[in-house]
């Protein structure tokens, strides 16, 4: 069935790199997304990757996609306290054209 | 571009009253909008898909008579929580689909509803 899984919690020190991992089940997904949610706010689209790519870099963000293993990761370089938030990965399920979200990874950045 | 505005950002109401939440796409037309509910420290729960000019599609377990959705124009969808009870207190978020296949969803900033 449709499923997107993420680890629930990650803690890093300020200045270190953060890597948030995600696995998904729909091998026909064409786009995979990363969203950021700060406390009390909606979701902000951070970046996305097309399924025929295996890497995308956008400033401090690097997305890696392993389509064979259905594994997606988001790397945040030089993590700052302002990066503390919940990060959701999502795929568009081509069967029903719904966006399926993972449970979210809560990132804590220690100063 | 692709800004979604949600209003109000927070509301407190008494049990038994109804509350309307608005979701607007400011710079694009959205034939489809989505309504989610989020419990503390939990992921998003899709409540319903709002389609312009037609009835909303509700997810299993969501009471359509309690959560009324209206999508009367290409830029506005509303969610009305009728006869609210304290257990309806939650964070409600809308999103809108931008035009184009496989386009990402863009989210409003959410509405925190507290029912006393």
Contacts between the chains, C-beta under 8 A, distances in Angstrom:
chain1	res1	chain2	res2	distance
A	30	B	101	8.0
A	30	B	102	4.9
A	31	B	102	4.7
A	31	B	104	7.1
A	33	B	104	5.4
A	33	B	105	8.0
A	35	B	107	7.5
A	40	B	91	7.8
A	40	B	110	7.2
A	40	B	112	7.0
A	41	B	109	5.3
A	41	B	110	6.3
A	42	B	4	7.7
A	42	B	6	7.0
A	42	B	93	5.2
A	42	B	95	7.9
A	42	B	107	3.9
A	42	B	108	5.1
A	42	B	109	4.3
A	42	B	110	4.6
A	43	B	44	7.7
A	43	B	93	7.0
A	43	B	95	7.4
A	43	B	105	7.9
A	43	B	107	4.2
A	44	B	107	7.2
A	45	B	104	5.2
A	45	B	105	7.7
A	45	B	106	6.5
A	45	B	107	7.9
A	48	B	104	5.7
A	88	B	43	7.1
A	88	B	44	7.5
A	90	B	105	7.8
A	92	B	102	5.5
A	98	B	46	7.4
A	98	B	49	7.9
A	99	B	34	7.8
A	99	B	105	5.5
A	101	B	43	5.9
A	101	B	44	5.3
A	102	B	43	7.0
A	103	B	42	7.5
A	103	B	43	4.2
A	104	B	43	5.2
A	106	B	41	7.7
